[in-house]
Structures are given as structure tokens and as C-alpha cells.
Amino acid sequence: MATNILGYFLATLVGISLGLIGSGGSILTVPILVYIIGVNPILATTYSLFVVGSTALIGGTRNALQNTVDFKTVFIFGVPSIAVVYLTRTFLLPIIPDLIFTTAHFQFTKNIALMVLFAVVMIFASTAMIRPCINCNNTSTIPPQINYIYILIQGILVGVLTGLVGAGGGFLIIPALVLFAKMPIKQAVGTSLFIVAINSLSGFLGDVFHNQNINWYFLIPFSLSSILGLFVGMYLSKKINGNKLKTAFGWFVLIMGIYILFKEIFK
């Protein structure tokens, strides 16, 4: 019970991250579920899809009401992502063997492989967060030249990532929108939240249809805690410099990624 209460408190950090910088939700959710609550890593990816998806949907809706969502980009990015998420979780994830390889002193299991992959994703994501944001101060009213081919390809890659490790992919989507769609950061964050919601919730629904054993008595309060954090994050975003926060969060993600990597390989 005490670990669940701690988990609910930490879930607010998931929402705060999404409210502040539009990403990082799954980066926090999966480690909280696995290391604090003790959820199996595969089930944790399912839970993460629901928590991050429901929180991002509310955040994305709020941004849509403020006209900071590009729905054409949501469609181009989101449709291939949804298909790839479903295919990954339905066909690719189940065929990964429970025991991938073994040595005299170490067994590399499916659970370890997913957490190692997640740690590697965290490390790469941290570099995108630490680097200075391009176009963050873009206020031009001239319509930019948008590279939709790159956006579509990025959508497919994010779909694979979402399917494997339960990551909504905001830390990849936002740089892609800023670089390839030439979006100002606020519009990229709003658009990203909608894409994250679509990817995550479609992946979660696929798991439910395949009879995943969902503990709703835990998942609903955990998700509500994250949604509460979302509104806190949105409020703080008006008070805190977003670029500085993004950089600080990037360093935190880097440290966590390295920690998880060493913990899983050398435990």
C-alpha cells in the first residue's frame, strides 16, 4: 500500500513533465511502475500507454482549444504510427523469446531486453533535450516549407518505439516537428501531445483486446494523479523558462538511463 501511495505521488511528475515540455511521460512512468510498484516490465509498458495516452489527450485537447495543434501533421504522423504500434505489439513483441541468450553467469531475458532498450532510448532522448532548441523562438507568420516525408518516416519509427517499450515518443516527435515541420516550440508541444495520445491509447486498446490482465483499481488512480500533475505542469510552464527546464530534465533522463542500463546488465 505504501509503495502504491508513493507511486501515485510520483505519477504527478509524469503529468508535470507532459504539461511543461510535452514529453518525458513514459520515460518516468515505466521506471516508476517497474522499480517502485514492482510491475512486470511487459505489463508496465501496457500501463504506461494508458497513463501517458490519457494524460496527453487532455493536454492535447487543451492545446487544441488554444489553436496550438496542427491537425494535418497529427494525421500524417499519427496514422502510420497507429498501424505500426498495433503491428509491433501484436506480432513483433510476442515473438521475442523469454530467454534470449544465456552465459555461465548471466541470463539475458525478454524483460531485461525491454528495460535495456528503454534505457538506451532514454540516453538518446536526453541528448535531444540537452541540446539547444532550434526554432524555439520562431515567431514568423510565413508558412514554412514542411517536409512531410520525413514526418511520415519519423511517425513509423516512433510507432515501433511505442509498441516495444510503451513510450509515447514525445521526446522524438517534438525535435522532428521543430526540424522538419519548422514549427515553433509551443505548437510542436501541442501537436506532439495529440500524436502521443493517439499512439499510446491505440497501443493500449490493442493490448486490452489481447486479454492483458489490467488492474484498473490501481491504474485509474495512477492515471488521475498524472492528469493532476499535467495541470500543475501547464501552470508552471507559464512561470518557468521552458528551455532551461528542458535541459535540466535532459540531464535527469541521462542519469536515469545510465542507472537503468547498469542495473539491468550488472544485477
C-alpha positions in Angstrom: 0.0 0.0 0.0 2.8 2.4 0.9 4.5 1.7 -2.4 1.3 2.5 -4.3 0.9 5.8 -2.5 4.5 6.7 -3.4 3.7 5.6 -7.0 0.7 7.9 -7.1 2.8 10.8 -5.9 5.5 10.1 -8.5 2.8 9.8 -11.1 2.2 13.5 -10.7 5.7 14.0 -12.0 4.7 12.2 -15.2 1.9 14.8 -15.8 4.1 17.7 -14.8 6.6 16.6 -17.4 4.0 16.4 -20.1 2.5 19.7 -19.0 5.8 21.5 -19.0 7.6 20.2 -22.1 5.2 17.9 -23.9 7.3 14.8 -23.4 9.1 12.6 -20.9 5.9 10.9 -19.6 6.8 7.4 -20.5 10.4 7.9 -19.5 9.2 8.4 -16.0 6.2 6.0 -16.0 7.9 2.8 -16.9 10.7 3.1 -14.2 8.2 4.1 -11.6 6.0 1.1 -12.4 8.8 -1.4 -12.6 11.1 -0.2 -9.8 8.7 1.4 -7.3 5.5 -0.5 -7.8 7.0 -3.8 -8.9 5.0 -4.3 -12.1 6.3 -6.8 -14.7 8.2 -4.8 -17.4 5.9 -6.0 -20.2 2.7 -5.1 -18.3 4.4 -1.8 -17.3 4.6 -0.9 -21.0 0.8 -1.5 -21.3 0.1 0.6 -18.2 2.4 3.3 -19.5 0.5 3.5 -22.7 -2.8 4.2 -20.9 -1.3 6.7 -18.3 0.6 8.7 -20.9 -2.1 8.4 -23.5 -4.9 9.6 -21.3 -2.9 12.4 -19.8 -1.6 13.6 -23.2 -5.1 13.5 -24.7 -6.3 16.0 -22.1 -3.2 18.2 -22.6 -3.6 18.0 -26.4 -7.3 18.9 -26.2 -6.5 22.0 -24.1 -3.8 23.0 -26.7 -6.3 22.5 -29.5 -8.7 24.9 -27.8 -5.8 27.4 -27.8 -5.1 26.8 -31.5 -1.7 25.3 -31.0 -2.3 22.0 -32.7 -1.6 21.3 -36.4 -4.1 18.6 -37.1 -2.7 17.9 -40.7 0.6 17.0 -39.1 -1.2 14.9 -36.4 -2.9 12.9 -39.3 0.3 12.4 -41.3 2.4 11.5 -38.3 -0.3 9.6 -36.4 -1.9 7.3 -38.9 1.3 5.3 -39.8 2.2 5.3 -36.1 -1.1 3.8 -35.1 -0.7 1.0 -37.6 2.9 0.3 -36.6 2.1 0.3 -32.9 -0.6 -2.3 -33.4 1.6 -4.5 -35.6 4.6 -4.2 -33.2 2.6 -5.2 -30.1 0.5 -7.8 -31.9 3.2 -9.6 -33.9 6.7 -8.4 -33.0 6.6 -8.3 -29.2 5.1 -11.8 -28.7 7.7 -13.5 -30.9 10.6 -12.2 -28.8 11.7 -15.2 -26.7 11.5 -15.1 -22.9 15.2 -16.2 -22.8 17.2 -14.5 -25.5 20.6 -15.9 -24.5 22.5 -17.1 -21.5 26.1 -17.4 -20.3 27.7 -19.0 -17.3 26.8 -16.1 -15.0 24.1 -14.2 -16.8 20.7 -14.7 -18.5 19.5 -12.1 -20.9 15.7 -12.3 -20.7 12.9 -10.5 -22.6 12.2 -8.4 -19.6 15.9 -7.3 -19.3 16.0 -6.7 -23.1 13.0 -4.3 -22.9 14.4 -2.4 -20.0 17.8 -2.1 -21.7 16.2 -0.9 -24.8 14.2 1.6 -22.8 17.5 2.8 -21.1 19.1 3.3 -24.5 16.1 5.3 -25.7 16.3 7.4 -22.6 20.0 8.2 -23.2 19.4 9.2 -26.8 16.3 11.2 -25.8 18.3 13.0 -23.2 20.7 14.3 -25.8 17.8 15.8 -27.8 16.6 17.5 -24.6 20.0 18.8 -23.5 20.8 20.3 -27.0 19.6 23.9 -27.5 16.2 24.0 -29.1 16.1 25.1 -32.8 13.2 27.4 -33.8 12.1 27.8 -30.2 11.8 31.5 -30.7 10.3 31.3 -34.1 7.5 33.8 -34.4 7.4 34.1 -38.2 4.0 34.3 -39.8 5.3 33.0 -43.1 4.2 29.4 -43.7 7.3 27.1 -43.5 8.3 24.5 -46.1 7.3 21.3 -44.4 9.0 18.0 -45.2 6.1 15.6 -44.8 8.1 12.6 -46.0 10.4 12.9 -43.0 7.5 13.4 -40.7 5.9 10.2 -42.0 9.1 8.2 -41.6 9.5 9.6 -38.1 5.9 8.5 -37.4 6.8 4.9 -38.3 9.9 4.9 -36.2 8.0 6.3 -33.2 5.3 3.7 -33.7 7.9 0.9 -33.4 9.3 2.5 -30.3 5.8 3.0 -28.7 5.0 -0.6 -29.5 8.1 -2.1 -27.9 8.7 -0.1 -24.8 5.4 1.8 -24.2 7.0 5.2 -24.9 4.7 7.8 -26.4 7.7 9.3 -28.2 7.2 12.9 -27.4 11.0 13.3 -26.9 11.4 12.2 -30.6 8.3 13.9 -32.0 9.0 17.4 -30.8 12.5 17.6 -32.3 11.1 16.1 -35.6 8.3 18.7 -35.7 10.7 21.6 -35.0 13.3 20.4 -37.5 11.2 19.0 -40.3 7.9 20.9 -39.9 9.6 24.1 -38.9 7.1 24.6 -36.0 7.5 27.0 -33.1 8.1 25.0 -29.9 4.7 25.8 -28.4 2.8 24.5 -31.5 5.2 21.4 -31.6 4.4 20.6 -28.0 0.6 20.9 -28.6 0.8 18.8 -31.7 3.1 16.3 -30.0 0.6 15.7 -27.2 -2.1 14.7 -29.6 0.2 12.3 -31.5 1.4 10.8 -28.2 -2.2 10.3 -27.1 -3.2 8.6 -30.4 -0.2 6.3 -30.4 -0.4 5.4 -26.7 -4.1 4.8 -26.5 -4.2 2.8 -29.7 -1.4 0.6 -28.4 -3.2 0.2 -25.1 -6.5 -0.8 -26.7 -4.7 -3.4 -28.8 -3.3 -4.9 -25.5 -6.8 -4.9 -23.9 -8.2 -6.8 -26.9 -5.5 -9.4 -26.5 -6.6 -10.1 -22.9 -3.9 -8.2 -20.9 -4.7 -8.5 -17.2 -5.4 -4.9 -16.3 -5.6 -3.9 -12.6 -8.0 -0.9 -13.1 -8.2 -0.3 -9.3 -4.5 0.7 -9.5 -4.3 2.1 -13.0 -7.2 4.6 -12.7 -5.9 6.4 -9.6 -2.4 6.4 -11.0 -3.6 8.0 -14.2 -5.7 10.6 -12.3 -2.5 11.5 -10.4 -0.7 12.0 -13.7 -3.6 14.2 -15.0 -3.4 16.3 -11.9 0.3 16.8 -12.5 -0.5 17.8 -16.1 -2.4 20.9 -14.9 0.4 21.7 -12.4 2.9 21.4 -15.3 0.8 23.7 -17.5 0.6 26.3 -14.8 4.3 26.1 -14.1 5.1 26.4 -17.8 3.9 30.0 -17.6 6.4 30.7 -14.8 9.5 28.7 -15.7 11.8 29.1 -18.7 11.0 26.1 -20.9 14.4 25.8 -22.5 16.2 25.7 -19.1 13.7 23.2 -17.8 14.1 21.0 -20.9 17.9 21.0 -20.4 17.7 20.1 -16.7 15.2 17.4 -17.4 17.5 16.1 -20.2 20.3 15.6 -17.7 18.0 13.9 -15.3 16.9 11.5 -18.0 20.5 10.8 -19.0 21.4 9.8 -15.4 18.3 7.6 -15.1 19.0 5.9 -18.4 22.6 5.1 -17.4 21.3 3.9 -14.0 18.7 1.5 -15.5 21.3 0.2 -18.0 23.8 -0.7 -15.3 21.1 -2.0 -13.0 19.7 -4.4 -15.6 23.1 -5.6 -17.0 25.0 -6.0 -13.8 22.3 -7.0 -11.3 
